[in-house]
Amino acid sequence: MHRPNNQRLEFLGDAVLDFVVVSILYKEQWWARQGDLSQQKSLACRNLNLAIVAAKLRLFRFMH
């Protein structure tokens, strides 16, 4: 029996999340330097911050 491998989907999701966050930071903080943007992306994409956002959006409803 073939079991689905979610690692590939996780890889894609991480890339999409990075793209969205970087796009917003780049647009909204046009004056920021690369190092500043990288640090802000790291903070925004931390597991704790993502968990808080997911809880506020009640994303747990979609988990099986």
C-alpha positions in Angstrom: 0.0 0.0 0.0 1.4 3.4 -1.0 1.3 6.0 1.8 1.4 9.7 0.9 4.6 11.6 1.6 3.8 15.0 3.0 7.4 16.1 3.0 7.2 17.3 -0.6 4.0 19.2 0.2 5.7 20.7 3.2 8.6 21.8 1.1 6.3 23.5 -1.4 4.3 25.1 1.4 7.4 26.5 3.0 8.5 28.0 -0.3 5.1 29.6 -0.9 5.0 31.1 2.6 8.5 32.5 2.1 7.5 34.0 -1.2 4.4 35.7 0.3 6.2 37.1 3.3 9.2 38.3 1.3 6.9 40.0 -1.3 4.9 41.8 1.5 8.1 42.9 3.3 9.7 44.0 0.0 6.7 46.1 -1.0 5.8 47.6 2.4 9.4 48.3 3.6 11.0 49.6 0.4 13.7 51.5 2.5 14.9 48.4 4.4 18.2 46.7 3.6 18.5 43.0 2.7 19.8 42.1 6.1 16.8 43.8 7.8 14.4 42.1 5.4 16.0 38.7 6.1 15.7 39.2 9.9 12.1 40.3 9.6 11.3 37.3 7.4 12.9 35.0 10.0 10.8 36.5 12.8 7.6 36.4 10.8 8.1 32.7 9.8 9.0 31.4 13.3 6.9 28.5 14.3 5.5 30.3 17.4 4.4 33.3 15.3 2.9 31.0 12.6 1.0 29.1 15.3 -0.4 32.3 16.8 -1.7 33.4 13.3 -3.0 29.9 12.6 -4.9 29.9 15.9 -6.4 33.3 15.3 -7.5 32.2 11.8 -8.8 28.9 13.4 -7.0 26.9 10.8 -7.2 23.8 13.0 -10.7 23.3 11.5 -9.1 22.2 8.3 -6.7 19.6 9.8 -7.5 16.0 9.7 
